[in-house]
Amino acid sequence: MFRTGPRNLITDVAGLRVGNASDVRLKSGVTTVVCDEPAVAGVQILGGAPGTRETDLLEPHNSIEAIHAVVLSGGSAFGLDAASGVQAVLRENGVGVEVGGFRVPIVPAAILFDLRNGGDKDWGRYPPYRDLGYEAAQAVGSDFPLGTVGAGTGALSSGLKGGLGSASTVLDSGVTIGALAAVNPTGSVTIARSRHFWAAPFEIGDEFGGLGYPSPMPEDAKRILLKFRDKHIGSRTEVGGNTTIAVIATDAVLTKAAAKRLAISAHDGFVRAIWPTHTPADGDLVFALATGKSGIELEPNDAIDLYAAAGATMARAISRGVFAATPADGDLFPVWSSR
């Protein structure tokens, strides 16, 4: 049986802290995961419309072995500026790879599209995401809220507000795994328009309502529900403006190749929590982090358990993000608790 860590957050993985910054007028924000010490990292992108920074260096065949932080941001491509703000905080604290006498913090980033969510995006010449990134990095800690906060501030799913979600799992091997997701998919996290989450089989306790699967299943459970499918511009049906971006992390000792495999496995959680997912209109991405703080190098069977738990933990984090969303002025969609 899986059990959660003490916080049921990604920060149950030793060596990680999370910070958020939100702008309620903008209906957008930034979330950063900062590593107390450089962490082995990987990435897997399965959505058709990603927006990223510094992801190529995470491939196992490239030179950088560990990174200092990752950033999840709203703002579409404008949000990539957030990584510069996080990088500035790390540089001020003397964190980074030493290159020719300079310290260079390594901060990969990914963005989601939340421009069309009812917020005021008239920010003038420069977008505010660098400052939001700086603020998020200054606010890092072990405890943080879920729902309408950070990169999940302006997130939307099909029919409901999205949000920032997190979860953790402690394995029998003693290894902890944690997930963090900014949930903004074109698809739905609930079965049809019910209150029941697709990820229900993986729920621990009542962390996202405890409702299980509906019985019987709704007649329209197989209907493909997309975020903006009913909105038309001329003769064209509008379906763009999405993306779920996430981090999966563990305190196990992993190589870069194993971290890549962890990111791949965590995408199984997208499939179990969102339908449809990994579409051409989503930029779905998972970063993987391995802090090695447990000192445990996994045997083959334990490694399979880790990868299985990655999917389950990610599915729970995604559901918790939508479950925890709160209403705000100008919202386009309702929150789960009002359904």
N, C-alpha and C positions, 0 to 999 in steps of 0.2 A: 504494500500500500504506500502510495506517495503521501508525504506530509510536507507542510509548508515550513519555511524558515520562520524565525520569530517575528519579522515584520511583514512577511509575504510581499516583499519588494526585491528588486534586483540588488539592492544594497545589502541583502543577506549574504551576498558573495563578498567575502573579505577582500578589501583593497579597492572598493569602488564607492564613489559618492556621486550624488545626482543633484543638479540645480536647475531651477526653472525661472523663466521670466516671461511675463504676459503683458499684453497691451489690450485692454478690453475694448477700447475704441476701435482699434485696428482689427480686433477679433483674430489675433494671431500671437505667436510666441515662439520661444526657443527652450529646448531641453538639452542639457549636456551631461554626459557621464565622464567624470574625471577619475583617472587611475592614480592611486597613491604612489605607485611605482609603475614604470613602463610595463604594459601588458601585451602578450602575444595576441595578434588579431587576425581576423579574416573577414571576408564579405561575400555575400551571394546576392545577385540581382536577378529577379525573375519577372518583374513587371516590364511592360513595354515602353514606359515613358519615365525613366529615372532622371533625377537631377542630383549630381554628386560632386564631391571634391576629395581628392587624395585617395581614391579607391584602388587605383592601379597598383600602388605600392604595397597593398595588402595581399596581393597574389603570392603564393608560396615561393615562386621562382625569383621574386624581387628582393632587394637587399635589406630593407628596413625590417628588423626582427620584432620590434615592439613599438607601441604608440602610447600617447599620453592622455588622450581624450577622444571622444566622439561626440558629434553634434547632430541632433534632430531638430529641424526648423520648419516652421511654416513659411509662407511667402513665395512659393515657387522658386524660380531661379534667383530672385532677389534675396531669398533667405540664405543662400550660400555665403553671404557676407557674415553671417553669425559666427562662423568658424574663426574669422579674424579677431572677433571680440574675445572669444575663449582663448585663442592663441596669445592675445595681449596679456591676459591675466597670468597665464602660465609663464610667459617670458618675464613678467615682473617678479614672479616667484622663483626665477632661476631654473625653470624646468625646460628641458629640451635636449635634443641630440647635439653633441658638440661637433661642430664642423668648422674647421679653420679658425678656431677661437671664438665662434659665435654659438649661441644656444638657439636651436630651432625646434620649437614644439611641433609634434606631429599630430594633427587634428583632422582626421577624416570627417566628412559631413554628408548628410543627405537631407533633401527637402520634400515637403508635400505641397500640393496645390490647395491653398485656402483663400485665394484672392476673391472668389465669387461666393462669399458667405454672409453678406450683409454688413461687413465692417467697413470703416472709412479707410480706404487705401490711398487717399490723396496726401502722400507724405512729403511732397516737394521734390527737390533735386535728388536727394539720396535716401534710400530706404533705411528704416531704423534697426535693421537686424544685427549690424555690428554692435550697436549699443546694447541690444537685448542679449546678445551672446556674452558680452562682458558682464552684464548684470547676472545672467544665469551662472556663469563661472564663479562669480563672487559669492553666490548663494548656496554652493554645494554642501550637502550634508547627508546623513544616513536616513533621515525621515523626510518624506515629501508627499504632497497630496496627489490624488488621482483625479481624472475627469477633465474638466474644463480649465486646464492649466498648461503652461509651457507650450510645447509643440502641438498639444491637443486643444489649445484654446479655441481655435476656429474650425476644428475638424468636424466633418459630416460623413455619415454613412448613408446607405439607402433608407430613407424614411426616418432616420433618427440622428441626433447629434452624435458625433464621435467623441474622442477624448484621449487622454493619456492613461495608459494602463500598465500595471506591473504585477508580477507574481514570482514566487520562488518555490523550489522543490529541494528537499534534502533526500538524498539517495541512501540506500543501505550501505554503500561503500564508504559513506562519510562525506562524499562530495556534495556541494551545493551548486544548484543551477538557478539562474534568475533571468527574467525577461522583462523588457521595457518596450512598449509600443505606442506610437502616435497613430491613432486609428482613424483613417480618412478614406475608406475604400469606395469604389463605385458600387460594390455589392452590398449585401445585407448580412449583418451578424446575427439576426434573429430569423426564426423559421417563419416564412411568409411575413405577415404583419402582427404576429403574436408577440408575447413577452418572453418566449422561450428561446434560449441561445443555441445556435448550432453546436457550440462547444460544450454543451451540458454534460456529456459523459466524463469529461475531465475535471469537472468542478470539484473542489475540495471544500466540504462544508456548504455554506450558503454564500460564498464569496461573490457571486453575481446573481443572487436571488434564490438559489436552491430549488428551482422549478422543474429541473429535469426536462425530458422531452414531452411534448403534448401527446395525449392519447384520447382519441385517435389523432393522427397527423392531419393538419388542415388540408383541405382539398387543393389549395393553391400552393402547397409547400414546394412544388417543383417549378413554380413560376419564377422566371428570371427577373429579379427586381433590381433596377439600376438607379443610381442617385438622381440623375436629371433626365431620365428617359422620357418623362411626360412634358419636358420643356422643349418647345420648338422655336427655331429661328428660321423664318421663311419656310422652305420645304425640307429643312434639315433637322433631324432629331439630335438634340444636344446631350452628349454623354461624357464630356471631358471634365477634368478638374478633380483629381483624386490622389491616391497613393497612401499606402500604409508603410511606415518606416519603423525599424525596430532594432533592438540590441538583445542578443542572447549572451549570457556570461556565465563563467564557472570558475571555481577556485581550484579545479584540477590542473595538473601540469600537462599542457598540450603543445605540440609543435604548430607551426603555421599551417601545415597541411591539415592537421587535425582540427584546427580552428576553422578552416574553410569548410570541412565536413560538418562541423557544428552549426555553422550558418546555413548550410544546405538543409540539414535536418530540421532546423527551426522553421523553415518555410512550410513544413508539414502542418505546423500550427495555424498558418494562414488558411490552408485548405480546410482544416477542421473547424475554423471559426468564422470564415467569411465565404459567402457564395454569391456570385462568382468572384474569384480572385485571380491575380497574375494576368490581368487582361491587358490589351494594348493601351488602354486608357489609364492604367495604374503604373506607378514607378516602384513597385514593391521591392523592398531591400531589407536585408538583415546584416548587421554587423555582429561579429562574434568577438568576445574578449575572454582570455584565459589569464587570470592573475597568478595562478600557481600557488596561492597562499596555503592551500591544504597540504601541499607537498606530496599529493597522491598521484602516482602515475598509474593509469588504469589498465587492468588486464582486459583481454578482448571482450569477455562477456560483460564486464562493467562498462566498457566503452559503448557497447550496444545499448545498455540501459541509459547511459548519458544521452545518447542521440535520440532515443525514444522520449526521454523526459524533456528534451529540448522542444519537441513539437507540442507535447501536452502543456508545458509551462507557457509557451508562447500563445497557445489557444486561450488559456486562462487570462493571460495579460490583456489580450485583445478584447475579450468579453468584459473584463473589469473596467477598461477604459470607457466603453459605452455605458455600462451600468452606472458609473460614477458621475457621468456628465450632469451639469447643472444649467438651468435656463439663464438667459441673459437677454437684455433688450435687443431687438432687431434680429433675433434668431430666425433662420429660414425653416428649421425643422424642430420638432419637439424633442424632449429628452426621454430616455427609457422609462424613468420613474413615473411619467405622466401617461404612459400607454396603458 
